[in-house]
Amino acid sequence: MNRTEFIFATAIILFVAFALGWFACWLMHRLTRVTKTEMDELEKMAHELHEAEETRDQALQYIETREAELTNQLNQTGAELRAAMEGLRDARQETEELRAYVERITSE
């Protein structure tokens, strides 16, 4: 094999390698490219995700508001219960005092 044949053989091998590389690149680009329908689907999913996050935020805000209302109501009910218990305690004490008074009066 003389010098000219060697140059041609090398050129052909390099061209074939270039062609195979270009074809592989084109094939990978063709297989991995994103189509318009996929982009539309991604946009739809992003929009739905945004709506779901807004709904979640609204639900959390409602829960916090409701929790505050229920805590306030619980505190008020507790205060009313303490007042009722104090009234009941006072009434029992007064009843005991009246019984003692009645027993003293009737025993005299």
C-alpha positions in Angstrom: 0.0 0.0 0.0 1.5 3.2 -1.1 1.1 6.7 0.4 -1.8 7.7 -1.8 -3.8 4.6 -1.1 -3.1 5.0 2.6 -4.4 8.6 2.5 -7.5 7.6 0.7 -8.2 4.7 3.1 -7.7 7.0 6.0 -10.0 9.6 4.5 -12.7 7.0 3.8 -12.4 5.7 7.4 -12.6 9.2 8.8 -15.6 10.0 6.6 -17.4 6.8 7.7 -16.7 7.7 11.3 -18.0 11.2 10.8 -21.1 9.9 9.0 -21.8 7.4 11.8 -21.3 10.1 14.5 -23.6 12.5 12.6 -26.2 9.8 12.2 -26.0 8.9 15.9 -26.3 12.5 16.9 -29.3 13.0 14.6 -30.9 9.8 15.9 -30.4 10.8 19.6 -31.9 14.2 18.8 -34.8 12.7 17.0 -35.5 10.2 19.9 -35.1 12.7 22.7 -36.7 15.8 21.3 -39.8 17.1 23.1 -42.9 17.3 20.9 -45.6 20.0 21.0 -48.1 17.6 22.6 -45.6 16.8 25.3 -45.0 20.5 25.9 -48.8 21.1 26.1 -49.1 18.2 28.6 -46.3 19.7 30.7 -48.0 23.1 30.7 -51.3 21.5 31.7 -49.6 19.6 34.5 -47.8 22.7 35.7 -51.2 24.6 35.7 -52.9 21.8 37.6 -50.0 21.7 40.1 -50.3 25.5 40.6 -54.1 25.1 41.2 -53.5 22.3 43.7 -50.9 24.4 45.6 -53.4 27.3 45.7 -56.1 24.9 47.0 -53.7 23.5 49.6 -52.8 27.0 50.7 -56.5 27.9 51.0 -57.2 24.8 53.0 -54.3 25.5 55.4 -55.6 29.0 55.9 -59.1 27.7 56.6 -57.7 25.2 59.0 -55.7 27.8 60.9 -58.8 30.1 61.0 -61.0 27.3 62.2 -58.5 26.2 64.8 -58.2 29.7 66.1 -62.1 29.9 66.3 -62.3 26.6 68.1 -59.5 27.5 70.5 -61.3 30.7 71.3 -64.6 28.9 71.8 -62.9 26.3 74.0 -61.3 29.0 76.2 -64.7 30.7 76.5 -66.4 27.4 77.4 -63.7 26.7 80.0 -64.2 30.2 81.5 -68.0 29.6 81.6 -67.4 26.2 83.2 -65.1 27.7 85.9 -67.7 30.3 86.6 -70.5 27.7 86.9 -68.3 25.6 89.2 -67.6 28.6 91.4 -71.3 29.3 91.5 -72.1 25.7 92.3 -69.4 25.7 95.1 -70.9 28.9 96.5 -74.4 27.5 96.4 -73.3 24.3 98.1 -71.5 26.3 100.8 -74.6 28.5 101.3 -76.8 25.3 101.4 -74.6 23.8 104.1 -74.7 27.1 106.1 -78.5 27.2 105.8 -78.7 23.5 106.9 -76.5 24.2 109.9 -78.6 27.3 110.7 -81.9 25.3 110.4 -80.5 22.5 112.6 -79.4 25.0 115.2 -82.8 26.7 115.1 -84.7 23.4 115.3 -82.5 22.0 118.0 -83.1 25.0 120.3 
